[in-house]
Amino acid sequence: MSLPNERNKDVDTATVQRLLDESELRKLVQALPRALDERDFDGYGALFTEDAVMEIGREVRRGRQAITDGPKRDLLKHYEATYHQLGQLYVDIDKDDATILAYIFAYHLPKASEPMTHEDAGGKYHVVARRTEDGWRIMRCRIEVVLTQGAPLSIDV
């Protein structure tokens, strides 16, 4: 009879590294909506490489500063509060590169005191990330909007 920790001796270093990487990548993508909801735009920008590209609707934002400026401009202008929900995340790792697919739904409240009035969108984050000296960072993110509900969105997606 083998004890549970005896079986674990066969776990190799590559498997452990893959699990650590997957955990870090999940945290990276989970930090996106959290930063937006907390209005931490600098923290949001820090999730991306300097030369990252963000696609949202017909807009393409090139570089960390443009990626940071986009939601700072759009969300602060139109919404007092946002609430993003992430669903399932799928992570594929190839050495120092990774692709992540994450399902998301976002509630946008023009006035926080009127929660029944909201502009919502659901879709997917398509993310390409790379391991850098600072850890995993997003190189490319495309937001695919699949549906909207509630009042029409005040931002162009």
N, C-alpha and C positions, 0 to 999 in steps of 0.2 A: 504494500500500500504506500502510495506517495502522498506526502503532505502538500497542501496548496502552495507553500512557498518553495518547495523543492521543484515543482513544475516551472516556476517562474525563473529558475536559474538559466533556462534555455532561451530566454528573451535576449535577442542580440541588440547591440548598440544602435544599429540602423533603425530597428523597430522603435526603440525608445526615442530616437531623434525625430522620426516621422510623427510620432504621437505628440511630442513637444511642439514641433512645427505646426501641426494641425491645430493644436490648442491656441498657439499664438496668432495664427491666421484667423481663427474664429473670433478671438478677442479684437483683432484689428477691424474686422468688418462690423462687429457689434458696437465698436466705438463710434462709427460714422453717425448713426441716428442719435446716439446718446449726446454727442457733441452738439448736434443741431438743436435738439430739444433743450439743452442747457445753455444754448447760445454761446458756446465756447468755440468761436470761429478759428482762433489761433490753434487750439487743440485739434480741431477738424483738419486744418491745413497740414499739421504735423504728421498726419497719417499718410500723407502722399510724398512721393519723391519730388525733388525740385522741378523735374521736367515732366511730371505726370500730365495726363489728359483726362478730362471729365466730359462725358457727353450726356446731356440731358435735353430731351426733345431735339430741336434743331440747333441748339446752342452747343458749341464746343469750347470748353475752357482749357487753355494750355498753360501749364506751369502752376506751381503751388499757390502763388499770389492770386492768380485769376480764379483758381478753384476756391480759395478762401473768400475772395471778394463776392463771388456769385451768391451764395446763401446769405451772406451778411447784408447784401443789397436787397435781395428778394424777400427773405423771411422777415427782416426787421421792418421793411416798408409795408408789407401786406398782412402780417400775422402777429398777434400778441402771444400766441402759444402754438406749439406743434407737439404732436405725439406720434412717434414712429414705432411701429411694431415689426420686429423681424420674425420671420417664420423659419422654415427649414433652411439650413446652409449645407452646401455640398463643396467639399474641398478636394482638389487634386494637386499633388505636389510632384514636381520634377526637379530634383536637386535644389537649386536656388531660385526657382520660379514656381509660381502657383497660380491656379485659376480657382475662383470661388464664384458660386452662384448662390444668391441669397434672395429669398422671397420677402417682400416688404409691403406694408400698408401704412400710409401716412395720413393723419388727421391734421388739418390746418384750420385754426380758429382765428378769424379776423379780430374778434373781441373775446378775450378769455372769460369775461363776465356773461357771455352768451354762448354756452357750450352746445346748444341745440343748432346753432348756425355754424356750419363747418364745410370746408372744401376738402375732399378726400381723393387720394389716388393710391392705386395698388399696382404692384409690378415686381420687377426683379432688378437686383444689382448684378451686373456682369463685371467681375473684378479680375484684374491681372496684377499680381503682387510679385515683388522680388526681395530676396534677402539682401540687406544692406549692412553697413557698419553699425547702423543704429537699430538693427532688427528688421523685421518684415515691414515693407512700405508698399503702398498702392501706386502702381505705375499707370494704370488705366482703369477707369470705371465708367461703364455705360449704364444709365438708368433706363430700363425699358418699362414704360407706363403701359399697363394692360387694361386698366379700367379707371374710371373716375365716378364719383357719386357725390351727392349733396349739391351744394351750390357750385357753379362753374369755378374752376381754379383762377385765381388772380395772377398766377405766374404761367408763363408759356412752357408747357411740357409737350 
